[in-house]
Amino acid sequence: MGCCSVTQRHTGVDEVGPDEIELLELSGDNLGVWSLGEARLQLSVKSSRDEQPKLPPPPPPPPRKPSIRHLDREVVLWGRGRDELHHRIYSQQPITGWEGQPAHMYGEIIHSSPVSVYNSYTQETSEHFLVLFSFHLLILSLDHSRQDFKYEGTLPLSGLSLRAVSLESNTPHSPHMFEISSPMVDSRVFICASAAELQKWMQHIEDRRYKSMAQPMSPSHCALSYLLPCDEPWKREELRKYLLQAPIWQWEGSPVQHMGQPGYLSIVHIINTQRQGLQERLMVLFPQDVLLLSVDSQRLNLKYEGRLARHSVQAVERSALPGRLEFELAGELTEPLQVSCTCLEDYQNWIFQLQQTETATLL
């Protein structure tokens, strides 16, 4: 170690002045130049620390209630938080059995949680995941083996009624339940995990239901606008499913689900002999009925226009001129309706289906 010093004028380190500096060559990470005064200060601080008694660690802070933001990150299902579950729903990878437009087309998720669906007939429950969008309620069942969802249905909020329900006190099920119903769908009872969760669902659904009726939906919020005109096979199939769950204004009679499965459907134009002009209609063939619906100009809403019993009408071909795809629906109890189809495929299918009904009646 090299050393350089000046003439010592005082004794003791305390008397070292600014002119009396010892330069030390240090090794390792401590390379640099220290004055003796700095070295004394460092030693003094270290000694004072060694002499102080060790204090016990401070007590832990009192537990705090988690914020709403933190609650959203808590484990909700399969070790995943809400954000992860929502991302799965919005993902481009389809959920098993998914129908209709992609999930992101329904807009923002307002609320979601695991619930149980109560079957009043069997008095059994099944696990589901309920998702509330701005204008729709999505129902998903759970596939625990794959830790994934299965699509069960999407209900428009505008046509729903909501109420809290309770069972007998001696039943083993939770009392925190609500029921949704509609003229178009059978009622369903959902069981929540707590009274607070029930209150959240009641408030959110009522709020969104009111807004869905007060604020007209845009085409981006309605699957119907994507399915009409139903000029492709996949559109026809999706539209069949949509009709069994969508609200139909001014509906009359039993719920549409009780009419059976739709067989064939298409957009047609009807000329009523008692009225002037063409009327666009969505004509749907059920096992026992022919259903007529109108659609608004924006393709957002369906309106009930009537139904005809299949056994009471006959399809009479009127296409005498080339290019005219028309037939007449005639019956003893109804005034004749002239039906004009938009394409040859629709015309041939309607004639075949309705004449099949006529042949079965004669047999």
Disulfide bonds with the S-S distance in Angstrom:
none
